[in-house]
C-alpha cells in the first residue's frame, strides 16, 4: 500500500497535468482572467511537481540498477551496481525530505508586501530611542535583502526617538521574511540619561501585516471619516504650512490611520488607505485564525503584540529570542540589520514543528 505522501503527490501531479493541458487550449487564451488564474494555480504547484518528477526518475534508475545487479555474475560489475544503488537510495531519501517540506501548508500571505508598525512601549524616552533603533535595524535588513522601504508615517521625539513608525515594505518575500518579528521587543541597558549606571528595561512593539489587495477588503465611503490637518514635527514644530496630513477613521472597527510623511495630500491619502486596507485585512483574517494561532503558538509563538518575543541585552552583547530559546552574541551587527540568522532559525523551527505533526 502506497504511503500518504505519495498519494498526495500523485493527486497534485495529476492536477498539474490538467492545468498544463488547459493552458495549451486555444479557448482559454480568449479569456484573460481564467488564463491568469490557471497559470497562477499551476505555478503554485510547479516546484513540487518538478521535484516529484526528479523523485520518480531516481526511483526508476534505482530499479534498473537493482535489476542489473541481479542479472550480473561478474563480482566487479555487481559491486558497481551496488555502489550506484547506494547513491540512488541516498538521493531518494534526500528528495523525499525535500518533498515533505514542499507539501507543508503554505502561508497564503508569504508572497505579499507588508506594512510594519513600530511603537515605543514602556520606558518613556528610552523606549522611544529603542523604537528608533529597531526602525533603523529593519531598514538596514531590508537594504541587505533589496527590499524597498517607504515611510507611511513617523512620529519622532525631541531627543531623536520614535513614538510610532509605519513603514511599507515591498519586494520578493517581504512578509515571509518579516512575519516572525511581530511582538514585544525588550531592551536591557544603561540609558544615556542614567547617571548612576543602572540597567533599565524598556520595550517597543512591532506589528507586521500582509499588504491587502484592493479586491480583498471592501471599504465603503460611508464607513470612513477623512480628516485633513497640518503636518507637525517633534515638539509641535510645523513642517508644512498647508493641510496635507491625513487621518482616516473606520467606524465599524474603530481603526485610525494617519499619514503625514508626504507633502502631497493625495499621496498621503493613498498611503493611509493602503495601511487601513492591510489593518482591516488582518482584523478580519484574525477572526478566522483561532485554530491556526493555537497551532502556531506551539511553534514560534503567536506573534501577538502582547507577547514578549525577544530581549536585547546590551551589557552582555546578547540577543535572545524567547520563542525558540536562541541567543546570539552579535548585538552590534544585529542592530545594524544583520538579523538574517535569527529569522532563518525561526523559519526552521516552525518547519520542523510542522513536519513533526505530519503523518507521513
C-alpha positions in Angstrom: 0.0 0.0 0.0 1.4 3.4 -1.0 2.0 5.9 1.7 0.0 9.1 2.2 2.7 11.4 0.9 3.0 9.6 -2.5 -0.8 9.6 -2.8 -0.9 13.4 -2.2 1.9 13.9 -4.7 0.1 11.8 -7.4 -3.0 13.9 -6.9 -1.0 17.2 -7.2 0.8 15.9 -10.2 -2.4 14.9 -11.9 -3.7 18.4 -11.2 -0.6 19.9 -12.7 -1.1 17.9 -15.9 -4.7 19.0 -16.2 -3.7 22.7 -15.8 -1.0 22.3 -18.4 -3.5 21.0 -20.9 -5.9 23.8 -20.1 -3.2 26.4 -20.6 -2.5 25.0 -24.0 -6.1 25.2 -25.0 -6.9 28.0 -27.6 -10.3 28.6 -25.9 -8.7 29.5 -22.6 -6.4 32.1 -24.3 -9.5 34.0 -25.2 -10.4 34.5 -21.5 -7.5 36.5 -19.9 -8.9 36.2 -16.4 -9.3 32.4 -16.5 -6.0 32.0 -18.2 -4.2 34.1 -15.4 -6.0 32.0 -12.7 -4.9 28.7 -14.3 -1.4 29.9 -14.8 -1.2 31.0 -11.2 -2.6 27.7 -9.9 0.0 25.8 -12.0 2.9 28.0 -10.9 2.0 27.3 -7.2 2.5 23.6 -7.6 5.1 23.5 -10.3 8.1 23.3 -7.9 6.5 20.3 -6.1 5.7 18.6 -9.4 9.2 19.0 -10.9 10.7 17.7 -7.7 8.3 14.7 -7.8 9.4 14.0 -11.4 13.0 14.0 -10.2 12.0 11.6 -7.4 10.3 9.3 -10.0 13.3 9.3 -12.3 15.6 8.5 -9.4 13.3 5.7 -8.3 13.3 4.3 -11.9 17.1 4.4 -12.0 17.3 2.6 -8.7 15.1 -0.2 -10.0 17.3 -0.5 -13.1 20.4 -0.7 -11.0 19.0 -3.4 -8.8 17.7 -5.3 -11.8 21.2 -5.0 -13.5 22.9 -6.4 -10.3 20.6 -9.4 -10.3 21.4 -10.3 -13.8 25.2 -9.8 -13.4 27.5 -12.7 -12.5 30.8 -10.7 -12.5 31.7 -9.6 -8.9 33.2 -6.3 -10.0 30.1 -5.3 -12.0 27.9 -6.4 -9.2 29.9 -4.1 -6.9 29.5 -1.2 -9.3 25.7 -1.8 -9.3 25.8 -1.9 -5.5 27.6 1.5 -5.4 25.1 3.0 -7.8 22.1 1.7 -5.9 23.5 3.0 -2.6 24.0 6.5 -4.1 20.5 6.5 -5.6 18.9 5.4 -2.3 20.7 8.3 -0.6 19.4 10.7 -3.2 15.8 9.2 -2.9 15.9 9.8 0.8 17.0 13.4 0.3 14.4 14.1 -2.3 11.7 12.6 0.0 12.7 15.1 2.7 12.5 18.0 0.2 9.1 16.8 -0.9 7.8 16.7 2.7 8.8 20.4 3.1 7.1 21.3 -0.2 3.9 19.6 0.9 3.7 21.6 4.1 0.7 24.1 4.2 1.9 27.4 2.7 1.1 30.7 4.3 -1.0 32.4 1.6 0.4 35.8 2.6 4.1 34.8 2.2 4.4 36.3 -1.3 2.9 39.7 -0.3 4.4 43.0 0.6 3.9 44.1 4.2 3.2 47.0 6.5 5.4 47.2 9.6 4.4 49.3 12.6 6.9 50.0 15.4 5.7 51.7 18.6 7.5 52.8 21.7 6.2 50.8 24.8 7.1 51.0 28.5 10.1 53.1 29.4 9.4 56.7 28.4 12.1 58.4 26.2 14.4 55.3 26.4 11.6 53.2 24.9 11.3 55.8 22.1 15.0 55.7 21.5 14.9 51.9 21.3 12.0 52.0 18.9 14.1 54.3 16.7 16.9 51.8 16.8 14.5 49.0 15.8 13.4 51.2 12.9 16.9 51.6 11.7 17.6 47.9 12.2 14.7 46.8 10.0 15.6 49.4 7.3 19.2 48.1 7.3 17.9 44.5 7.0 15.7 45.5 4.1 18.5 47.2 2.3 20.6 44.0 2.6 17.8 41.9 1.2 17.0 44.5 -1.5 13.5 45.2 -0.2 12.1 48.7 -0.7 11.1 50.7 2.4 8.7 53.6 2.3 7.7 55.7 5.3 4.0 56.0 5.7 4.0 57.9 9.0 6.6 58.6 11.7 6.3 60.5 15.0 9.7 61.5 16.5 10.6 62.9 19.9 12.9 65.8 20.5 15.8 63.5 21.5 15.6 61.5 18.3 13.4 58.7 19.5 10.4 57.3 17.7 6.9 57.2 19.2 5.5 55.4 16.2 6.7 54.5 12.8 4.6 52.9 10.0 6.6 51.6 7.0 5.5 50.0 3.7 8.0 47.2 2.8 7.8 45.8 -0.8 9.8 43.2 -2.6 10.1 39.4 -3.0 9.1 37.6 0.1 8.8 40.8 2.3 6.0 39.4 4.5 7.6 35.9 4.6 10.9 37.3 5.8 9.5 39.7 8.5 6.3 38.0 9.7 8.0 36.5 12.8 9.0 40.0 14.1 5.6 40.8 15.4 5.5 41.1 19.2 7.1 42.9 22.2 10.8 43.6 21.9 12.5 44.2 25.2 15.8 46.1 25.7 18.1 45.9 28.8 20.8 48.6 29.0 22.1 51.7 30.8 20.3 54.7 29.2 22.4 57.7 28.3 20.3 59.7 30.7 21.1 57.4 33.6 23.8 59.0 35.8 24.3 56.1 38.2 24.9 53.4 35.6 21.8 51.3 36.4 20.4 48.9 33.8 16.9 49.8 32.7 14.4 47.7 30.9 12.2 49.2 28.2 10.0 47.8 25.5 8.8 48.5 21.9 6.1 46.7 19.9 6.3 45.6 16.3 3.4 44.5 14.1 3.9 43.1 10.7 0.8 43.0 8.5 0.4 41.5 5.0 -0.5 44.1 2.4 -4.0 43.6 1.2 -5.2 43.9 -2.4 -8.0 46.3 -3.3 -10.3 43.4 -4.2 -9.9 41.7 -0.8 -11.2 44.3 1.5 -14.2 46.5 0.8 -14.0 49.9 2.3 -17.3 51.8 1.9 -17.2 55.6 1.7 -19.8 56.0 4.5 -17.7 53.9 6.9 -14.7 56.2 6.8 -14.2 59.7 8.0 -11.3 61.6 6.4 -9.8 64.4 8.4 -7.2 66.8 6.9 -4.7 68.7 9.0 -1.3 70.3 9.1 1.8 68.0 9.5 3.9 68.6 12.6 7.3 67.5 13.8 8.8 66.8 17.2 7.6 69.3 19.9 4.8 70.5 17.7 7.0 72.3 15.2 5.2 72.9 11.9 6.9 71.2 9.0 4.2 72.0 6.5 2.1 75.2 6.3 -0.7 73.6 4.2 -3.1 70.9 5.3 -1.6 67.8 3.7 -1.7 65.3 6.6 -4.5 62.7 6.5 -6.3 60.9 9.3 -8.7 58.0 8.5 -11.2 56.7 11.0 -13.0 53.5 10.2 -16.3 53.5 12.1 -17.2 49.7 12.1 -13.8 48.7 13.7 -12.6 51.9 15.3 -9.3 51.7 13.4 -7.5 55.0 13.0 -4.7 55.6 10.4 -2.6 58.8 10.0 -0.2 59.7 7.3 1.8 62.9 7.1 5.1 62.0 5.5 4.4 63.3 2.1 3.9 67.0 1.1 1.1 65.9 -1.2 -2.4 65.4 0.4 -3.2 62.9 -2.4 -0.1 60.8 -1.7 -0.7 60.8 2.0 -4.3 59.7 1.4 -3.2 56.9 -0.9 -0.7 55.7 1.7 -3.2 55.9 4.5 -5.8 53.8 2.7 -3.1 51.2 1.9 -2.4 50.9 5.6 -6.1 50.9 6.5 -6.7 48.1 4.0 -3.9 46.0 5.5 -5.2 46.6 9.0 -8.7 45.6 8.1 -7.4 42.5 6.2 -5.5 41.5 9.4 -8.6 42.3 11.6 -11.0 40.2 9.6 -8.5 37.4 9.0 -7.7 37.1 12.7 -11.4 36.2 13.4 -10.9 33.0 11.4 -7.4 32.3 12.7 -8.1 30.8 16.2 -7.1 27.3 15.2 -4.1 28.4 13.3 -2.9 30.7 16.1 -3.3 27.8 18.6 -1.0 25.7 16.5 1.5 28.4 15.7 1.8 29.4 19.3 3.3 25.9 19.9 5.8 26.6 17.2 7.2 30.1 17.5 4.6 32.0 19.4 1.5 33.7 18.3 3.3 36.8 17.2 0.7 38.8 19.0 1.8 42.3 20.1 1.1 41.5 23.7 3.7 38.7 23.7 7.4 39.3 24.6 9.3 37.7 21.9 12.9 38.9 22.1 15.3 40.5 24.6 18.2 42.8 23.6 20.7 42.7 26.4 23.4 45.3 25.7 25.7 44.7 28.8 26.1 41.1 27.7 26.0 41.8 24.0 23.3 39.2 23.6 20.0 39.0 21.7 17.7 36.2 22.8 14.6 35.0 21.0 12.3 33.5 23.7 10.2 31.5 21.3 13.0 29.2 20.2 15.5 29.8 23.0 18.2 31.0 20.6 20.8 33.5 21.8 23.2 35.4 19.5 26.1 37.4 20.8 26.4 39.8 18.0 24.2 42.7 19.2 26.1 45.4 17.4 25.8 43.9 14.0 22.3 42.7 14.8 21.2 46.3 15.5 22.7 47.3 12.1 20.3 44.9 10.3 22.2 41.6 10.5 19.2 39.7 11.6 19.0 37.0 8.9 20.4 34.2 11.1 17.6 34.8 13.7 14.9 34.9 11.0 16.1 31.7 9.4 16.2 29.9 12.8 12.6 30.9 13.4 11.5 29.6 10.0 13.4 26.4 10.5 11.8 25.9 13.9 8.3 26.3 12.5 9.1 24.0 9.6 10.4 21.3 11.9 7.4 21.5 14.2 5.1 21.3 11.2 6.9 18.3 9.9 6.7 16.6 13.2 3.0 17.0 13.1 2.6 15.4 9.7 1.6 11.8 9.5 3.8 10.5 6.6 
